[in-house]
Amino acid sequence: MVTLTHIGSVPSEVRNAFLFFSVLEFAVGILVNAFIFLVNFRDLVRRQSLSHCDLVLLSLSLTQLVLHGLLLLKAIQLTHFQRLRDPLSFSYQTIIVFWMIVNQASLWFATCLSLLYCSKIVRFSHAFLLRAASWISRKIPQMLLSAVVLSCVCTLLCLWDFFSGSHFSAVTRLLTNNSTELNLNIAKLSVFHSFLFCCLASVPSFLLFLVSSGVLVFSLGRHVRMMRAKTRGSRDPSLEAHTRALRSLVSFFCLYVLSLCAALFSIPLLMLWRSKAGVMVCVGIMAACPSGHAVILISGNAKLRRAVDTILLWAQSSLRVRVDHKTDPRMPGLC
């Protein structure tokens, strides 16, 4: 008879350190993504016109905020509520599925950003490509709305698949007289099926992202070859725009693939090898990816950089006034 092994327990020091770093990553992620969201949302409240890039960044930062909240819930679930005999609890499966759904929406918005960069920066020579780029640059709000609708449709399909699989697992448990090993195997199949289903739903947006990013890479190579004939010391704004756009897109691609691989690897770590410490490492990687991409977005966006400079100047002036107030003996006391 096959016995069910327990999840490898971790020392309380490791668990507390993981929770501390999870809260720290959550705070950093909330800070940088909330900054992107609030800077653009403030202009929206003031009824100032938002550029298409600002609209995409507003949507992308909102999904990243939700991702950080889900990952914090996952960290708390691992450290406080994950039972030894129930490695695939329904709450843990639900967090994984919702993370996949929100991550899928984030990919759609990143695809819109990639298409926008491609239409604004790349200089096409073919008439059809010129018309297509002009159409994309004018239809970004409609594309964002389509991304929201497609994300909602994928959400409904993923949730239907997940909850129908959970219902099937519950019925099977009743028919098999609560066999622990069989129930765990059914849960494994259900989670893997839901995970793969969500991954397949992300294929169209992922292909669009790769194609538009590939066009940017090809355009940058062509532009660099053209610049070799010019003076080396000359500054080319088009080259800088290419570089910033590619830095943003390549970083998102690398971080997205890294977080997806970490999420995929965390499932067999928990179900097969019962390594809670390994799952904690995967969750830490998943939480670091949205924060890193938000920092790169801020560094590559002129509006966001100006907002950062304004905040830093305000903080420096406030600190200088406070220091002058403390060091000046002529300043009257409050009491």
C-alpha positions as semicolon CSV with decimal commas, in nm:
position;residue;x (nm);y (nm);z (nm)
1;M;0,000;0,000;0,000
2;V;0,141;0,339;-0,098
3;T;0,157;0,589;0,184
4;L;0,120;0,960;0,141
5;T;0,435;1,152;0,236
6;H;0,411;1,477;0,420
7;I;0,523;1,814;0,295
8;G;0,877;1,893;0,400
9;S;0,844;2,124;0,697
10;V;1,056;2,438;0,714
11;P;1,201;2,598;1,027
12;S;1,011;2,886;1,176
13;E;1,305;3,120;1,105
14;V;1,288;3,038;0,732
15;R;0,911;3,081;0,732
16;N;0,933;3,418;0,907
17;A;1,211;3,534;0,673
18;F;1,005;3,432;0,371
19;L;0,702;3,619;0,503
20;F;0,914;3,928;0,574
21;F;1,059;3,932;0,221
22;S;0,713;3,867;0,075
23;V;0,573;4,170;0,257
24;L;0,877;4,372;0,144
25;E;0,828;4,268;-0,219
26;F;0,458;4,346;-0,186
27;A;0,535;4,693;-0,049
28;V;0,785;4,770;-0,327
29;G;0,550;4,636;-0,595
30;I;0,256;4,832;-0,460
31;L;0,470;5,147;-0,437
32;V;0,602;5,145;-0,794
33;N;0,285;5,022;-0,963
34;A;0,061;5,249;-0,756
35;F;0,290;5,537;-0,857
36;I;0,237;5,458;-1,228
37;F;-0,137;5,421;-1,174
38;L;-0,181;5,738;-0,966
39;V;0,026;5,961;-1,195
40;N;-0,194;5,871;-1,491
41;F;-0,517;5,850;-1,292
42;R;-0,459;6,202;-1,155
43;D;-0,455;6,340;-1,509
44;L;-0,770;6,142;-1,583
45;V;-0,947;6,291;-1,279
46;R;-0,836;6,640;-1,381
47;R;-0,990;6,568;-1,723
48;Q;-0,658;6,611;-1,895
49;S;-0,607;6,417;-2,214
50;L;-0,418;6,093;-2,164
51;S;-0,196;5,965;-2,439
52;H;-0,247;5,614;-2,566
53;C;0,073;5,507;-2,390
54;D;-0,061;5,647;-2,061
55;L;-0,384;5,449;-2,103
56;V;-0,191;5,127;-2,159
57;L;0,035;5,192;-1,859
58;L;-0,270;5,270;-1,645
59;S;-0,426;4,934;-1,732
60;L;-0,100;4,742;-1,701
61;S;-0,018;4,886;-1,358
62;L;-0,367;4,796;-1,233
63;T;-0,322;4,431;-1,325
64;Q;0,024;4,429;-1,165
65;L;-0,128;4,561;-0,841
66;V;-0,377;4,273;-0,839
67;L;-0,093;4,028;-0,908
68;H;0,096;4,152;-0,603
69;G;-0,213;4,114;-0,386
70;L;-0,264;3,755;-0,502
71;L;0,100;3,669;-0,444
72;L;0,084;3,809;-0,090
73;L;-0,222;3,592;-0,026
74;K;-0,027;3,296;-0,162
75;A;0,264;3,370;0,073
76;I;0,031;3,394;0,373
77;Q;-0,138;3,071;0,264
78;L;0,199;2,893;0,250
79;T;0,324;3,016;0,585
80;H;0,010;2,998;0,799
81;F;-0,268;2,792;0,642
82;Q;-0,101;2,522;0,431
83;R;-0,168;2,191;0,606
84;L;0,068;1,897;0,584
85;R;-0,200;1,651;0,472
86;D;-0,362;1,888;0,222
87;P;-0,093;2,030;-0,009
88;L;-0,350;2,114;-0,276
89;S;-0,621;2,280;-0,074
90;F;-0,906;2,445;-0,264
91;S;-0,797;2,792;-0,148
92;Y;-0,443;2,734;-0,276
93;Q;-0,571;2,610;-0,613
94;T;-0,801;2,912;-0,637
95;I;-0,513;3,155;-0,579
96;I;-0,307;2,982;-0,851
97;V;-0,590;2,998;-1,104
98;F;-0,669;3,364;-1,032
99;W;-0,299;3,448;-1,061
100;M;-0,295;3,283;-1,403
101;I;-0,602;3,478;-1,512
102;V;-0,465;3,817;-1,401
103;N;-0,125;3,734;-1,550
104;Q;-0,301;3,660;-1,876
105;A;-0,472;4,002;-1,868
106;S;-0,135;4,163;-1,797
107;L;0,005;3,994;-2,109
108;W;-0,279;4,136;-2,322
109;F;-0,204;4,490;-2,201
110;A;0,169;4,439;-2,260
111;T;0,082;4,325;-2,613
112;C;-0,109;4,650;-2,666
113;L;0,198;4,841;-2,545
114;S;0,420;4,647;-2,784
115;L;0,186;4,718;-3,078
116;L;0,178;5,087;-2,982
117;Y;0,558;5,109;-2,971
118;C;0,577;4,928;-3,303
119;S;0,332;5,163;-3,473
120;K;0,490;5,482;-3,332
121;I;0,862;5,406;-3,363
122;V;0,913;5,175;-3,660
123;R;0,942;5,348;-3,997
124;F;0,766;5,130;-4,252
125;S;0,826;5,162;-4,623
126;H;0,541;4,945;-4,755
127;A;0,205;5,122;-4,805
128;F;0,003;4,846;-4,639
129;L;0,228;4,843;-4,331
130;L;0,207;5,223;-4,310
131;R;-0,174;5,209;-4,310
132;A;-0,172;4,927;-4,055
133;A;0,062;5,123;-3,823
134;S;-0,153;5,435;-3,856
135;W;-0,468;5,233;-3,781
136;I;-0,310;5,071;-3,473
137;S;-0,190;5,404;-3,334
138;R;-0,546;5,545;-3,364
139;K;-0,726;5,237;-3,229
140;I;-0,538;5,181;-2,903
141;P;-0,843;5,260;-2,681
142;Q;-1,052;5,012;-2,879
143;M;-0,771;4,757;-2,855
144;L;-0,758;4,804;-2,478
145;L;-1,132;4,751;-2,460
146;S;-1,097;4,438;-2,674
147;A;-0,820;4,316;-2,443
148;V;-1,052;4,363;-2,144
149;V;-1,333;4,174;-2,319
150;L;-1,102;3,890;-2,425
151;S;-0,961;3,873;-2,072
152;C;-1,314;3,849;-1,932
153;V;-1,401;3,571;-2,177
154;C;-1,082;3,382;-2,088
155;T;-1,159;3,437;-1,720
156;L;-1,502;3,282;-1,756
157;L;-1,361;2,986;-1,950
158;C;-1,079;2,929;-1,700
159;L;-1,313;2,955;-1,402
160;W;-1,563;2,720;-1,565
161;D;-1,284;2,471;-1,634
162;F;-1,147;2,502;-1,280
163;F;-1,476;2,474;-1,094
164;S;-1,604;2,195;-1,317
165;G;-1,281;2,007;-1,249
166;S;-1,320;2,071;-0,876
167;H;-1,679;1,940;-0,889
168;F;-1,559;1,631;-1,073
169;S;-1,291;1,576;-0,808
170;A;-1,547;1,608;-0,528
171;V;-1,780;1,355;-0,692
172;T;-1,491;1,116;-0,747
173;R;-1,393;1,138;-0,381
174;L;-1,739;1,024;-0,281
175;L;-1,733;0,734;-0,525
176;T;-1,388;0,615;-0,421
177;N;-1,456;0,607;-0,046
178;N;-1,215;0,895;0,028
179;S;-0,900;0,719;-0,096
180;T;-0,624;0,965;-0,003
181;E;-0,376;0,870;-0,273
182;L;-0,639;0,863;-0,548
183;N;-0,785;1,197;-0,434
184;L;-0,440;1,356;-0,449
185;N;-0,379;1,222;-0,800
186;I;-0,716;1,358;-0,914
187;A;-0,631;1,696;-0,762
188;K;-0,296;1,694;-0,946
189;L;-0,465;1,629;-1,279
190;S;-0,724;1,899;-1,212
191;V;-0,463;2,163;-1,127
192;F;-0,240;2,075;-1,423
193;H;-0,540;2,081;-1,656
194;S;-0,651;2,425;-1,535
195;F;-0,294;2,558;-1,555
196;L;-0,244;2,433;-1,911
197;F;-0,587;2,561;-2,012
198;C;-0,495;2,912;-1,894
199;C;-0,159;2,887;-2,072
200;L;-0,328;2,791;-2,400
201;A;-0,561;3,090;-2,367
202;S;-0,251;3,314;-2,354
203;V;-0,106;3,186;-2,683
204;P;-0,268;3,448;-2,918
205;S;-0,154;3,747;-2,711
206;F;0,190;3,592;-2,664
207;L;0,234;3,545;-3,040
208;L;0,125;3,904;-3,110
209;F;0,371;4,027;-2,848
210;L;0,655;3,828;-3,004
211;V;0,577;3,944;-3,358
212;S;0,554;4,315;-3,270
213;S;0,866;4,296;-3,053
214;G;1,049;4,115;-3,332
215;V;0,959;4,396;-3,574
216;L;1,106;4,644;-3,326
217;V;1,427;4,443;-3,301
218;F;1,457;4,427;-3,681
219;S;1,388;4,802;-3,708
220;L;1,651;4,881;-3,445
221;G;1,912;4,675;-3,630
222;R;1,834;4,851;-3,954
223;H;1,846;5,190;-3,783
224;V;2,184;5,117;-3,623
225;R;2,328;5,021;-3,961
226;M;2,204;5,351;-4,104
227;M;2,355;5,544;-3,812
228;R;2,704;5,402;-3,875
229;A;2,738;5,631;-4,177
230;K;2,672;5,939;-3,962
231;T;2,884;6,113;-3,702
232;R;2,939;5,900;-3,394
233;G;2,888;6,189;-3,156
234;S;2,547;6,286;-3,293
235;R;2,246;6,218;-3,075
236;D;1,954;6,046;-3,245
237;P;1,615;6,066;-3,067
238;S;1,480;5,783;-3,281
239;L;1,759;5,552;-3,166
240;E;1,689;5,641;-2,802
241;A;1,318;5,570;-2,853
242;H;1,403;5,233;-3,006
243;T;1,631;5,147;-2,716
244;R;1,382;5,245;-2,444
245;A;1,096;5,061;-2,609
246;L;1,302;4,746;-2,654
247;R;1,432;4,765;-2,298
248;S;1,074;4,775;-2,171
249;L;0,949;4,494;-2,395
250;V;1,248;4,262;-2,356
251;S;1,239;4,305;-1,979
252;F;0,867;4,225;-1,972
253;F;0,922;3,918;-2,191
254;C;1,206;3,785;-1,975
255;L;1,026;3,855;-1,647
256;Y;0,697;3,714;-1,776
257;V;0,861;3,389;-1,888
258;L;1,055;3,369;-1,561
259;S;0,743;3,415;-1,348
260;L;0,547;3,167;-1,560
261;C;0,824;2,906;-1,528
262;A;0,838;2,966;-1,153
263;A;0,461;2,918;-1,126
264;L;0,474;2,603;-1,339
265;F;0,768;2,461;-1,142
266;S;0,604;2,537;-0,806
267;I;0,321;2,290;-0,875
268;P;0,536;1,973;-0,899
269;L;0,753;2,105;-0,615
270;L;0,446;2,105;-0,393
271;M;0,267;1,799;-0,528
272;L;0,552;1,558;-0,609
273;W;0,851;1,653;-0,398
274;R;0,655;1,821;-0,115
275;S;0,919;2,095;-0,083
276;K;0,758;2,397;0,076
277;A;1,094;2,581;0,078
278;G;1,121;2,536;-0,300
279;V;0,770;2,672;-0,346
280;M;0,862;2,974;-0,132
281;V;1,156;3,047;-0,364
282;C;0,923;3,025;-0,666
283;V;0,671;3,261;-0,507
284;G;0,951;3,508;-0,429
285;I;1,058;3,503;-0,795
286;M;0,699;3,551;-0,910
287;A;0,659;3,854;-0,679
288;A;0,985;4,017;-0,792
289;C;0,897;4,012;-1,163
290;P;0,611;4,271;-1,169
291;S;0,812;4,508;-0,949
292;G;1,117;4,487;-1,175
293;H;0,913;4,557;-1,487
294;A;0,741;4,857;-1,323
295;V;1,080;5,009;-1,235
296;I;1,196;4,969;-1,598
297;L;0,872;5,128;-1,722
298;I;0,926;5,429;-1,496
299;S;1,288;5,471;-1,613
300;G;1,182;5,460;-1,979
301;N;0,883;5,696;-1,963
302;A;0,950;6,072;-1,969
303;K;0,627;6,164;-1,787
304;L;0,692;5,920;-1,505
305;R;1,054;6,031;-1,474
306;R;0,942;6,393;-1,441
307;A;0,699;6,289;-1,167
308;V;0,980;6,107;-0,983
309;D;1,205;6,414;-1,012
310;T;0,926;6,636;-0,879
311;I;0,873;6,409;-0,577
312;L;1,248;6,395;-0,507
313;L;1,280;6,774;-0,529
314;W;0,984;6,817;-0,295
315;A;1,134;6,569;-0,047
316;Q;1,474;6,742;-0,060
317;S;1,323;7,087;-0,008
318;S;1,107;6,963;0,282
319;L;1,410;6,801;0,444
320;R;1,619;7,115;0,395
321;V;1,349;7,335;0,553
322;R;1,322;7,097;0,847
323;V;1,700;7,097;0,901
324;D;1,714;7,476;0,880
325;H;1,432;7,502;1,131
326;K;1,622;7,284;1,379
327;T;1,961;7,453;1,338
328;D;1,846;7,819;1,339
329;P;1,849;7,943;1,703
330;R;1,640;8,247;1,616
331;M;1,338;8,032;1,533
332;P;1,084;8,065;1,819
333;G;0,970;7,752;1,996
334;L;0,615;7,625;1,982
335;C;0,577;7,619;2,363
